[in-house]
Amino acid sequence: MDSTESIPHTGFHAGSFSANHETRAAAEAARRRVRIMSATLLPPLPHPEPVAAPAARLTLKTDGTSRGLLDGAWWPRSRDLLSELPALTDVLDPLWGRITRIAVNPKHWPVIPPKVPVHGHIVKVGWFTPEIDPHKLLLLSYGTGRWDLLIIPPETGAESAARLMAAASDYDGPPLTASALIAADEARHGVLATDEPLDPDEAWEYEGGASAVSVSAAVPRQTPSPGRASRLIIGM
């Protein structure tokens, strides 16, 4: 009998199992490296370009102390103060000094937040009734002054908005309150709301959307007539 027949084969089988296990582990490690390299070599996804917020639509008296009851007119795109105030303060802060507080009548504003973050600071918001005209925005700049703007309803048509902006910034016009000015325009020209039916894109924007194209492009820029104080018209 061959003397090797009595030698147990356990050591051989254990060695084979260990070798196979190491081979599988090495193969798995290689596959992981391939997956990591593949993931690393994939091109990064492009970042979406930020969409610029539309400019505020307003007109202001520009020279000297204001005469009358209004300092200009503002035509917001919605009744959302959180989205509308940053664009407004972007224009007014360099002109009037940092706007620190505003006040409105709550009649036409569904939500009035106590504070609104704008670019670089916080604007505190208050509401008063009946002390403030429902169609007026009161603005305060700490240590600088106070201004009153006619609020043109967001759904107003372009032609009506142009008339109201001109009237609110006209030094020679009668000293009307914001509501009286709107009522006078309605009485003279008919319904103040949309001059014509809105298409779906315009209706979406007036409800708070962020379309870059708006009816404001149809508002003509007002050119001062001889002898009349100039007006600053922004965001048309």
C-alpha positions as CSV (number, residue, x, y, z in Angstrom):
1,M,0.0,0.0,0.0
2,D,1.2,3.4,-0.8
3,S,2.2,5.2,2.3
4,T,0.5,8.4,1.2
5,E,-2.9,6.9,1.4
6,S,-3.0,7.3,5.2
7,I,-2.3,11.1,5.0
8,P,-5.6,13.0,5.6
9,H,-6.6,15.4,2.9
10,T,-8.1,18.0,5.2
11,G,-5.2,20.5,4.8
12,F,-5.5,20.4,1.1
13,H,-9.2,21.1,1.0
14,A,-8.8,24.0,3.5
15,G,-6.1,25.5,1.5
16,S,-8.2,25.4,-1.7
17,F,-11.2,27.0,0.1
18,S,-8.9,29.8,1.4
19,A,-7.5,30.4,-2.1
20,N,-10.9,30.5,-3.7
21,H,-12.2,33.0,-1.0
22,E,-9.2,35.3,-1.6
23,T,-9.8,35.1,-5.4
24,R,-13.4,36.1,-5.0
25,A,-12.5,38.9,-2.6
26,A,-9.9,40.2,-5.0
27,A,-12.5,40.1,-7.9
28,E,-15.1,41.9,-5.8
29,A,-12.5,44.6,-4.8
30,A,-11.7,45.0,-8.5
31,R,-15.4,45.4,-9.4
32,R,-15.7,48.1,-6.6
33,R,-12.8,50.0,-8.0
34,V,-14.3,49.9,-11.5
35,R,-17.6,51.2,-10.1
36,I,-15.9,54.0,-8.2
37,M,-13.8,54.9,-11.2
38,S,-16.9,54.9,-13.4
39,A,-18.8,57.1,-11.0
40,T,-15.8,59.5,-10.8
41,L,-15.5,59.8,-14.5
42,L,-19.1,60.7,-15.1
43,P,-19.5,64.4,-16.1
44,P,-21.1,66.6,-13.4
45,L,-24.7,67.6,-13.9
46,P,-25.1,71.2,-15.1
47,H,-26.4,73.6,-12.4
48,P,-29.7,75.3,-13.4
49,E,-29.2,79.0,-14.3
50,P,-30.9,81.2,-11.7
51,V,-33.9,83.1,-12.9
52,A,-33.8,86.8,-12.3
53,A,-36.8,88.2,-10.5
54,P,-38.8,90.7,-12.4
55,A,-38.1,94.4,-11.6
56,A,-40.6,96.4,-9.6
57,R,-43.2,98.3,-11.6
58,L,-43.4,101.8,-10.1
59,T,-43.3,105.5,-10.8
60,L,-42.0,108.1,-8.4
61,K,-42.0,111.8,-8.0
62,T,-38.3,112.7,-8.2
63,D,-37.6,116.4,-7.5
64,G,-38.1,118.3,-4.3
65,T,-40.6,117.8,-1.5
66,S,-43.7,115.9,-2.5
67,R,-46.9,117.8,-3.1
68,G,-50.2,116.1,-2.6
69,L,-51.0,112.9,-0.8
70,L,-48.9,110.4,-2.8
71,D,-45.2,110.1,-3.7
72,G,-45.8,107.7,-6.7
73,A,-47.5,104.4,-7.6
74,W,-46.6,100.8,-7.3
75,W,-48.1,98.0,-9.5
76,P,-47.3,94.7,-7.9
77,R,-47.6,91.4,-9.8
78,S,-49.4,89.6,-6.9
79,R,-50.8,90.1,-3.4
80,D,-47.9,88.2,-1.9
81,L,-45.7,90.6,0.2
82,L,-43.0,88.0,0.7
83,S,-42.4,87.8,-3.1
84,E,-43.1,91.4,-4.0
85,L,-41.2,93.5,-1.4
86,P,-37.6,92.4,-2.3
87,A,-37.9,93.8,-5.8
88,L,-39.5,97.0,-4.5
89,T,-36.8,97.7,-1.8
90,D,-34.1,97.0,-4.4
91,V,-35.2,100.1,-6.2
92,L,-36.2,102.3,-3.2
93,D,-33.2,101.6,-0.8
94,P,-30.6,103.4,-3.0
95,L,-33.1,106.3,-3.7
96,W,-34.6,106.9,-0.3
97,G,-32.4,105.1,2.2
98,R,-32.9,101.7,3.6
99,I,-36.6,100.9,3.9
100,T,-37.1,99.5,7.4
101,R,-40.9,99.3,7.9
102,I,-44.0,99.3,5.7
103,A,-47.7,99.4,6.6
104,V,-50.8,98.4,4.6
105,N,-54.5,98.1,5.1
106,P,-55.3,94.4,5.3
107,K,-58.4,94.6,3.1
108,H,-56.6,93.5,-0.1
109,W,-53.7,91.4,1.4
110,P,-54.6,87.8,2.2
111,V,-51.5,87.3,4.3
112,I,-49.5,90.0,6.1
113,P,-46.2,88.6,7.5
114,P,-44.7,90.5,10.5
115,K,-41.3,90.5,8.8
116,V,-40.1,90.1,5.2
117,P,-36.5,89.3,4.4
118,V,-35.2,91.5,1.6
119,H,-31.8,91.7,0.1
120,G,-29.4,92.6,2.9
121,H,-31.9,93.3,5.7
122,I,-35.4,92.7,7.2
123,V,-38.4,94.9,6.6
124,K,-41.0,94.9,9.4
125,V,-44.6,94.9,8.2
126,G,-47.6,96.3,10.0
127,W,-51.2,96.8,9.2
128,F,-53.7,99.4,10.2
129,T,-57.4,100.0,9.6
130,P,-59.1,102.4,9.1
131,E,-56.0,104.7,9.4
132,I,-54.4,103.5,6.1
133,D,-56.2,103.7,2.7
134,P,-56.8,100.2,1.3
135,H,-55.0,101.2,-1.9
136,K,-52.0,102.8,-0.3
137,L,-48.6,101.5,0.9
138,L,-46.8,103.4,3.6
139,L,-43.0,103.1,3.7
140,L,-40.6,104.3,6.4
141,S,-36.8,104.7,6.2
142,Y,-35.2,105.0,9.7
143,G,-34.0,108.5,10.2
144,T,-34.8,109.5,6.7
145,G,-38.5,109.9,6.1
146,R,-41.9,108.5,5.1
147,W,-43.4,107.9,1.6
148,D,-46.8,106.9,0.4
149,L,-47.4,105.0,-2.8
150,L,-50.6,104.2,-4.6
151,I,-51.0,100.4,-4.9
152,I,-52.4,99.6,-8.3
153,P,-54.3,96.3,-8.1
154,P,-52.2,93.5,-9.7
155,E,-55.0,92.5,-12.0
156,T,-55.2,96.0,-13.5
157,G,-54.9,96.3,-17.3
158,A,-51.8,98.0,-18.8
159,E,-53.6,101.1,-20.0
160,S,-55.3,101.7,-16.7
161,A,-52.0,101.1,-14.8
162,A,-50.3,103.7,-17.1
163,R,-52.9,106.3,-16.4
164,L,-52.8,105.7,-12.6
165,M,-49.0,105.8,-12.5
166,A,-49.0,109.1,-14.4
167,A,-51.7,110.6,-12.1
168,A,-50.0,109.4,-8.9
169,S,-46.7,111.0,-9.8
170,D,-48.2,114.3,-11.3
171,Y,-47.4,117.4,-9.2
172,D,-50.1,119.3,-11.0
173,G,-52.9,117.0,-10.3
174,P,-55.5,117.3,-7.6
175,P,-54.6,116.0,-4.1
176,L,-56.6,112.8,-4.2
177,T,-56.3,109.9,-1.8
178,A,-55.3,106.5,-3.3
179,S,-58.8,105.2,-3.3
180,A,-60.2,108.4,-4.7
181,L,-57.7,108.4,-7.5
182,I,-58.7,104.8,-8.5
183,A,-62.4,105.7,-8.2
184,A,-61.9,108.7,-10.5
185,D,-60.2,106.6,-13.1
186,E,-62.9,104.0,-13.0
187,A,-65.6,106.7,-13.3
188,R,-63.9,108.2,-16.3
189,H,-62.7,105.2,-18.2
190,G,-64.9,102.3,-17.0
191,V,-63.9,99.1,-15.2
192,L,-60.4,99.4,-13.7
193,A,-59.6,95.7,-13.8
194,T,-58.1,94.2,-16.9
195,D,-58.6,96.3,-20.1
196,E,-58.9,93.1,-22.0
197,P,-59.0,89.3,-21.1
198,L,-55.7,87.9,-19.9
199,D,-54.1,85.0,-21.7
200,P,-53.1,82.0,-19.6
201,D,-49.5,83.1,-19.1
202,E,-50.5,86.6,-17.9
203,A,-53.2,85.2,-15.6
204,W,-50.6,82.8,-14.1
205,E,-48.2,85.7,-13.5
206,Y,-50.9,87.8,-11.8
207,E,-51.6,84.9,-9.5
208,G,-48.0,84.9,-8.3
209,G,-46.1,83.2,-11.1
210,A,-42.6,84.1,-12.1
211,S,-42.9,84.5,-15.9
212,A,-40.2,86.7,-17.2
213,V,-42.6,88.1,-19.8
214,S,-45.4,90.2,-18.4
215,V,-48.1,92.7,-19.4
216,S,-45.9,95.4,-17.9
217,A,-44.0,95.6,-21.2
218,A,-47.2,97.2,-22.7
219,V,-47.1,100.1,-20.2
220,P,-45.8,103.2,-22.1
221,R,-43.0,105.2,-20.5
222,Q,-44.3,108.6,-19.5
223,T,-42.4,111.6,-21.0
224,P,-42.6,114.8,-18.9
225,S,-44.3,117.6,-20.7
226,P,-42.7,121.1,-20.6
227,G,-43.0,122.8,-17.3
228,R,-43.9,119.6,-15.4
229,A,-41.8,117.9,-12.8
230,S,-40.0,114.8,-14.1
231,R,-41.1,111.3,-13.1
232,L,-38.9,108.3,-12.4
233,I,-40.5,105.2,-14.0
234,I,-39.0,101.8,-13.2
235,G,-39.6,98.2,-14.1
236,M,-41.9,98.8,-17.1
